Structure formats: structure tokens, C-alpha cells
């Protein structure tokens, strides 16, 4: 799903605020190198902590940042002066329903509009949707 002009403006403004250090504890700016241009692109993301691991979900589906991450698994999470180099690993379809449920339940105010089922749905109800939503586990790069 391509973001609307309004969404792009809001994302840019929110990304700027996160880059300055504002936002909730789960808000970060994800910086990833372009797969063709080599240029660094950034987008605001919600980092989900679930069962002792961290994840990033792409609620808009297979977007440009997702394609860049698939090619170049290295990225940087930014908030204010804090920068963390990370490696992102795509999660297999079978593991996604529980993570998607946790993501939607936790961030429903900002991401419900991207999901065809309501927050609070069972993990089983996410099974038909797993191919629509890329999910990446975050690993720290030493």
C-alpha cells in the first residue's frame, strides 16, 4: 500500500521529531541503504518487544524500505543522538500470526487502518494475512 501525500507529510514530520529524540519508547527512525541507489533512506517504525525479542512489522506491506531491507539486511535504528546498528532477519510465515497479533494489539491506534481485522483478534485470524505483512527480527550488530 503506497502512502498518501498526507501520510508522507506526517511520516516526514514524525520522522524528524524522532530523529530529534521525541516520541514514545517504541518509536524509532529506521535508516537503510537503497538497494539500487546506495543512498540512505529513513522511515519511522514501531519496534515491538515480544517474548524477549524485538521486531519491526511493515503494516503497509511490501514497501520500498522492506525491499531495501531484504537486499541489505543491515540497518540503523535512530532516536535522538542514539544510533544502533542492527541486522534484520525476515520471519517465516508460520511465526508471523502471534507477532502480528501482538503488534496490532499494542499499536492499534496508529496501525489498525492497515489491517482488515480488528485489534484483539486471535492469532489464528492472522494466518491468512501473513504474506501481506513483512516482519523482521532485530539483531544487534556488535
N, C-alpha and C positions, 0 to 999 in steps of 0.2 A: 504494500500500500504506500503510494507516494504521499509525502506530507503536503498539505495545502500551503498556500502562501502564508496564511495566518500561523500555521504550525511551524513553518520555517522561521518566521519572525520571532515567535515565542521561544523556540528552541535556541535561536541565536542569542536572544536576550538572557534566557535562563543559563545557557552555557557560559556566557560572560560572567554572570553572577557567581556561578560555581567556581569558575577559574579564579575569581577574586577571593573565594573561600566561604561564600554564603551557601545556604542550602541545608537540607537535613543530613543526618549522618550517612544515609544511603545514596545521596546524590553525588555523582562524580562526572567529570568530563572524560570521555574515552578518546584517546588520540591513537590513530592507527595510520600507517603508511599506505598510500594508494597503491593498488595492485598494478596499475598501468603508468600513472604519472610519477610515482615515488614521493609525491607531496604528502605532508601530514594533514589528515583531516580529523576533525573533532566533532563529537556529538554527546549531548548529555545522556546519562544512563542511570538506572537504579540498580545498585548492587544488592542482590538478595543473599542474605546469610541463612542457610538452611542445612540442618544436620551437620554442623561443623565445617561446612564448605561455603564458598562464595560463588555466585553465579551472575551472569548477565543474560537477560532474555531480550529478544528482539520483538517487541509487541507489534511492530508494523511488518514483520515477516522478513523476506529476503531483500533487505535494503542494500545500498551501496556500502555502508560500513560493515555489514555482515559479509558481503563478498570480499571486502578487503581483509577482514579477519581470517576468512577461510584460506586465503592465499598466504597471508603473512600473519602467523599466529601470535606474533609479538605486538604488544600494545602498551600504552601508558595510561594509568588512572590518575587524574589530576583533580586536586581540590586545594585552592589557595596555593601556598608555597610547597605543599606536599605533592610529590610525584612518586608513583610506584610503577616500576616496570613489571609487566605481567606477561604470562603466556596464557592464551585462551584455547581451550580444548572443546571441540564440539561434542555435545552429549548425544548418545544414541537414542533413538525414538522410544525404546522401551522404558527409559529412565525419565522421560520428559513429563508424563502426566502429573506426578507428585510435585515436581518443581514448578510447572505451570500453575498448578492449583495454589501453591504457596505464594507465588509471585502475584497472581491476581488477587488473592485474599489480602495480601499485605499492602498492595499498591492500587487497590481498586479505584480510588478517587481519581487517579491520573491515567490509568490504563484500561479501565472497563470498556471504554468505547471501541477498543481494538479486538475484543473477544466476543464471540457470538453467544456465549453462555455467561450467566451471572456469577459474580464472586460468591463463594460458599458452595459452589457445585462440587460434586465428588470428583476425586482423581480419575475415576473411570470415565466420567463425562468428557475429559480432556483427551482421551485416547484417539478419537477420530481427528483431532486437531494438531497432533504432534508434528506433522510435516509442514504446517503453516508457520510455526514459531521456532526459529533457531534459538538454541540455548547453549551457552558456553560456560564451562567451569573455569574459574580463575585460579591460576597457579602463580605464586610469587617467583620472579626470576632472581636468583641470588646474585 
